[in-house]
Amino acid sequence: MKGYTFKGYNGEHMARAVGMALPISFKQSVEICSFIESKKISDAKKILQRVSEKKTAIPFKRYNWDLGHKKETGPGRYPEKASSYIIKLLESVEANAQFKGLNTSNLVIAHISAHKGGKAWHYGRKTRRKMKRTNIELIAEENKK
């Protein structure tokens, strides 16, 4: 992945961060990104913290084949590892916004997307498997209100 896919980036009111080659599932990342998009960063961090504690499930809308139902969400899962990496990315974009002088309490996720990363071989001699790699880009915008 070269550069950002988001067009219309305004450097005065936006901050961005990218996670390259994260060792998390692409499908789980897509579902998490679609769930937390256009939410405040503080709310998204709380949601993902509850997901890692297995108290709130992420609803799976696209990759939901053969998935069990969860209370009040339908088909869903608790992707703990992916949630922890996305929390780190949210903290990173918050730090970038603070460095730019933006108000971090009003940050809203304007764009978040997951892309497949480069595949590397697992180490070892018996099995030939590729590692899971995901690139995630995150752009937060300062809300005017």
N, C-alpha and C positions, 0 to 999 in steps of 0.2 A: 504494500500500500504506500503510495507516494502522495504526500500532501493530505489535505482534508477534502471530503466530498461535499461539505456544506458550502453553498454559495451565498453571498450576502453577509459575510462576517463584518461586523462593525467593531473596530478595535476600542472605541471609546466606551461602549456600553456592554461589551461581551468579553468573556474569558473562555479559554479552551484548554483542553488537555487530551492526550492520546495515550492509550496503553498498547504497546506493540508486543506481539507474540506472547500474550498471556496464556498460561497453561490451563485454560478452562474450556468448557464445552461451548461450541458455537451456537447450538440450538438453544441451550439454556440462556445464553447471553442475549440472543434475539428476543426471547420472551421477557426477560428482565427489562431490556431496553424499551420495549413497547409498553411495558407496564408503568415505568417511572417517567416516561417522557412527558413534558409540560407540567411536572410537579415541582414544588419548591425543593431546593437541595436538602434543607433540614428535614422535610417530610420524607424524601426519598431515602435518606440515611436511616431514619427511624424505621421505615418499612423494611429495608434490607437487614437491619439489625434484628428485627422480629423474625425475619425469614431464617437467619442463621441460628436463632433460638428455637426454631420450628414452632412458632406461634402463629405466623401468618403465611399462607401459601401464595405462591405466584401463579396466577391463572395462565394456563398454557392454551393459547388460541390457535396457533398454527401447527406446532409439533406436538399434538396431543393424542396420537394414535396409541391405543392400548394403555391409557393412563387412568388411574383411579380418581374418583371424585373426592373433593375436599369440601368441608362445610362452607356454605355461602360463597364459594368461588367456582364450583364446577371442576373440570379437570385441571389439576395443578400439581405442583411439586414444591419441595423446599431445597432449592439449589444453594447449599451453604458455601461451597468453595467459590463459585462465581459471584455470589453476593459479597463475599469478603473482598474480592479483587475490585469489584465495582465501587464498594465503599471507599477503598483507597484512592480510586480515580476521582470520586466526588470530592474527597478531601484535597486532592491535588488541584482540581479546578477552583476550589474555594480559596486555596492559598494563592493561586495565580491571580484571582480576582482581587484579593486583598492587597497583593503587591501592586496592582494597577490602580488601587485607590477606589475600588467599587464597594458598595455597601453589600456585605456578604449575607445579611439577613433577608435581603429582597431578591436573591438569585433564583431564577427559574431555569429549568433545563429546557433550552430552546431546541436542541438537537442532540440525540444520542443514537449511535448506530454501531452494529457489530459486523465485522467482515472476517472472512476466513483468512487465517495467517499462513505463513509458510510451514510446510510439514517437515519435521525432522524425524529421523529414525530413533526408536527406543534403543538404549544401549543393551547389549547382550548378544549371545550367539545363537540361541535356539529359535526365538520367534522374531519374525520380521513384521513389526507394527509401526505405524506412524503415530507421532504424538499429536495431541489436540493443541492447536494454537489458534488464538483469536485476537484480532485487532479491534479495539473499541475507541471510538472518538466521541468526545463529549464537549458540547458548547453550551455555556450558561449565559443567560442574559439578565441584566439588572432590570427588575420590574420597576416601572415608573411610579407606582402607587406608594 
